[in-house]
Amino acid sequence: MFHKKIIDSDHAFERFRINYFLPQEVEGISPAAQLAQNEYLGEYINRRIYSGEPVKIKLIGDSKLAGLKTTGYEIPVNGTVIFTDPINGTVHRESSINGNGWAHRFERYLNTNFPSVSVDRWGIGGTSTKWWNERIRSVTANEDIVIVDLGTNDRYEVTGVEGFRSDLTDFLDYTKSISNQVIVMVPSPATSESDIGKVFPQKEVSRIVREVAVEMGLPLTSNYDNIMDYIYKTRVPFSELMADGTHPNDLGQDVIWRGVQSALTLFDFDDFVNVDSLDRRVVHNAEPNGYVPADSPNKFKPGRIYINLVYGSSATSGIPGTGVRSGVMVTNFVHHQDGFGYQEYHLHNKNIVYRRYNTLDGEWSA
């Protein structure tokens, strides 16, 4: 995930602003529409995890989700049981939480910052969408949030591209029916050498996953795009992100994790460190209570501002709460209304959400 670090000199707090990159064009939906869908997804995830209510996230995928070929990867003999295979009786277990895959870092991040959120990492090596589709109805019937990272191993399936499309549609249709929210991932790229001997190449996996997610109206984030974007911007050779032709190494998994953070707007609290090196400028979204300037449509920009420190008396009336007040400010606009519709402030690690409305008195209330 890419951030701009800024210190406010007027209302005196630090903020992070996420930079979004438009995904590739998908037939039937524009990049701008995809971006809007992803921003909705980030808002949904933020609202859920900051609520303080129990949230359960299930990650479903193959060996890349399990973190194979990364530092710390292992499957302990007494590790957490995923499920006992309803077809052949095999006991499938989670890989160690100490792995360096994106899913492991995702779980550790949530465990540290949002203890009311639990994560199940259902990453099983060698599995395809077809494999999961044959078992999913027997192993779960009720889910909260599900993130699906499948498709790479479907290149082996003799049913080909259309068989993959059918299996993925069927799998996601069932998962959607039993879940509050399903998020689809486009799998990371593979080398052309790894496509040799497969029924169809990895780029076809990417295309089918995108198309099916769009057709089903499911939010989409792309590990494929994030890695290709990283390569384009850094000129780092693709080989330096891969442990082999299919599996990302630690660096590749880090790029995926940063992409997940960006898509779900999960900023890294550990990044709030060197205040002295940051630029200073005015941030108008934290105007004092009850103050709505005449040019508020220009000052109160929609979106999120991530706040690490609040200090100095000039900031007191603009940011709610007491003591250490790091958190996330969300400004929402109502169409055709002058100024912001409402603002929310989510206090980090306190499970408190403040809200204020432009049309009322402008005062924060929990």
N, C-alpha and C positions, 0 to 999 in steps of 0.2 A: 504494500500500500504506500502511496506517495503523499506526503504532507507538505504544506507550507507552514512554517512556524512564525508566529507573529505575536508581539507583545503590544497590548493596548496602552497608550500613554495618557489617554483622557480618563477612561473608566478603569484602567489599571488591572487588566487581567491578561493572561496568556491564552492564545487560542490556536487550534489546529484546524485547517480547512482541507478536506479531502479533494484531490484532483481526480475527476472521473475521466476515463477514456472510452470513447464510443466503441461498442463492439462491432464486429463485422455485420454487414447487411444480411438479413435472413428474409427469404421470400415470404411476403405476407406481413412483415413488420419492419418499420424503419429503425435505424440506429437510435434516433431520438426517442422513439416509442419504447425501445428496449431499455434505454437509460431511465426513462420515467418509471418503467416497471421495476427496475432495480432499486430506484430511490424509494419506491413504495415498499419494497422488500426490506430495505434497511430500516425504514420507519417502523415496520411491523416488528422486526426482530428487536429493535431498541425498546419499543413499548413493552414487549413481553419480558425481556430480561431485566429491565429496570423496575418492573412492577413489584418485585419482591415475592411474587407468587411462584409456586413450583412450576418449572418449565422442563420438559424432557425433550431432548434432541437426539434423534437416531440417525447415524451415518451408515449408509449401506453402500458397499463397494467391493472391490477386489484387492489384489496385493498392493496396489499403489495406495489405496486408503489405509491398508494395514501397515504401510511404511517399509515394505521390503526394500532392502539394499541401502537403508539409511542407518546412520549411527544409532546404536542402542536398540536396534530391532531384534526382537525375540518373541517367541510365543511360549510363555511359561507353562509347564506341565500342569500346574495348579491355577492357571490364569482364569479370569472371568469367563464363564461359559456364555457363548452367544446363543446357541441352541443345539439340541441333538437332532441331527439330520433325519427328517421324517421319512426319507427314502432308503438310506443305507445305514442309519444308526450312528454315523460318525459324530463325535462330540467336537464342535467347532468352538475355539476359544479366541478371545481378543489378544492382540499383540500387546506387549508391555507398554504401559503409559510412558516409559522412559524413552521411547523411540523418538525420532526426529522428523517424522512425517507431518504433513499439514494437519491431519486429524488429531494427532497427539498434542500438537501445539494448541490447536483449537480447544481441546478438552482442558489442558492445563490452564489456558487463559481464562476460561469460564470458571474453573474451579477456584482460581485465585481471586477473580474480580466479582463474580456473581455466584456465590455458593448455593443459591436456590435453584440454579440450573444444573441438570444432570445430563451427561452425554453417554450414549452407548455407541461404541465403535464396532460396527458389524462389517469389518473388512476381512474377507475370506479369499485367500490366494487362489488363483486359477478359475474363479467363477465368472460366468457370463450372465447377461440379462436373461437368457433362456434358462440357465440354471436357477437363478433366483425366482423366475416366474413359475417354475415348477414346484417351489417350496413356500413362497411367501404367504400363501393363504393358510398354511398349516402352522406357521410359527408366530404370526401376529395378527390381531384383529382390531387393535385400537392404538393409535399413535397420536402424538402431539405435533412436533415438527420433524420432518424427515428430509434429509439431504441425500440425494442419489448420485453416485459417481460410478457409473457402469458403462460398458461398451467396448473397452479395449479387447477383451477376450472373446467377444462375439465375432471377431475376425476369423476365428477358427470354425465357426458353426457353418455346416454345409447348407443350411437354409438360405444363406446369402444375405444381401442387403435388405430385401423385402421381408425375409424372415426376422431379421433384427428389428426392423421397423415394427412389425407385428408384435414381437415379444416385448419390446420397450413400451409400446402403446398399452398393451394388456397389463404389464407390470405397473406402470404409472397410473393407469385407470383404477386399479384396485387400491394402490397405495393412497391415491388422492381420496378415495371413498372412505378410508378409515382414519384420515389424518386431518388435523387443523390446518396444516400448511405443508406443502411439498415443494422443495427447491431442487432444481435439476442442474447438474454440473456437466459441462462438456469436458470429456477426458483430455488430459494433457497429450501433446503430440508424441509421436514415436518416430524413430529413424526409418528411412526408406528400406534399409536392410532388414528391419524387423518385420516389414510387410511381406517379405519374400515367403512364399509358401502359404500365405493366408488367403482366405476366400475373397476378402476385399480389404483395401488399405485403411489406415487410421483416419485419413482425411474424410473418408466416407462415414466413419463413425461420427466424426464431428458434425458433418452435414445432417445426418439422420437425427442425432440428439437435438440439434437446434430446431429442426423442422417439427419434430414431434412435440417438443416443449411449447413451441409457439402455437401449434394447432390445438393443444390442450389448455392453453392459457396459463401455463405454469411459469413462475419466475425462473430465470436462467442466469447462471454465472459460468464463465468459460475459463477453465484452467488452460485450455489450448491458446486462447487469445492472450492471456496474461503472460505465458511463457514467450510467445512470439513477440509480444510488445516489449518485453524485457530484452530480448535478443536484439530487436531493432534499435532500441534506445541506448544499449550499452555496448553493442557490437561484440558481446561475449559469444563465442562459438556455441552452438547447440550442444555439442558433445560435452562441454564443461558443466552442463546442467543435468547430465544423464549418467546413471550408474551402468546402464546397458542400453540396448535399443528401445526398451519399453519403460523402464523404471527411472524416475527422477532420482538424482542423488540429493544430498542435504541442501545444496544450493537450489536445485530445481524445486524441491519441496518448500523451501523458504519463499520462492517466488509465488508458488500456489497459495501458501498461507497468507501472504500479503494481499493477494487478489481476493481471497475469502474475506479478509478484514475489510477491504474496500467495499465489496459487494454488500456486506452485512453491516457496514459502518461500525465496526468494532475497533476503536482506536486503541493504541498500545499505551497504557498508562506509564510504562517504563520509559517511553520516549520523552516524557516531560522532565528534562534534566538541566540542560545548560541555558538558563534564563538570560545570562549576560550576553550571549552571542546572538540573541534574537532582535529582529527589527522592531520598531515601535511605530504604531499608528492608531488612529481613532477607530473604535468599533461602536457603531451607533445602536446595535441591537440591544445593548444593555442600558438604554436610557432609564433614568430614575422612574419610580412609580408615578403613574398618573400623567407622565409627560409624553405627549404625542406631537412631534413637531409638524409644521405645515407641510414639509417636504418628506413626510414619513414614507411614502412609496419608494423614494430613492434611498432613504436611510435604513429602513427595516428590510433587509434583504431576506428572502426565504431561504431555508436550508438549516444546516447544523453548524454550530460553533462549539468546539471542544475546549473547555476551560480548565486550566490546571491550578492557577493561583488567583486569588482575589486579595488585593491589598490596597490600603489608602482609603480615606473617607469618601472620596469621590465615587468609589465603586459600590459603596454600601447599599444605596437605595436601588441600584440597578440589578443586583444579583441577590436572590433570596437565600435564606438559610443563615446559619451561624457557624463560627469556627472555620475549619477547613472546608471550603465550598467548591471543590473541583467537581466537574460534571459536564453535562451536555445541554446546551440551549438549542431548542428547536423553534424556528419561526415559521408559522403557517399563514398563508394568505387565503382570503376568501375572494372569489372572483368578483370583479367590479366594485370592490370595497376599497376605500382609501385607507392605506396603512395595513398593518398586519391584522389578520383575523384573530389569532391568539398566539401566545408563546408558552412553551413548556420549558421547565428547567429540571433536569434529572440529576439529583445529587448522587455522586459516586459512593457506592458502598453503604448508603443510608436508606435505600428503598423508599425514598421520598420524592414525589414529583410535585412541583409547583406549577401553577398555570395562571396566566393573566390575559384579559381580553381588551382589545382596543376599544370596543364599543361600550365598556363599563367604566370603572374608575381607574383602570390601569394598575391596580394593586395586585401583588402576588398573593396567592392563597394555596395552601397545600391540599 
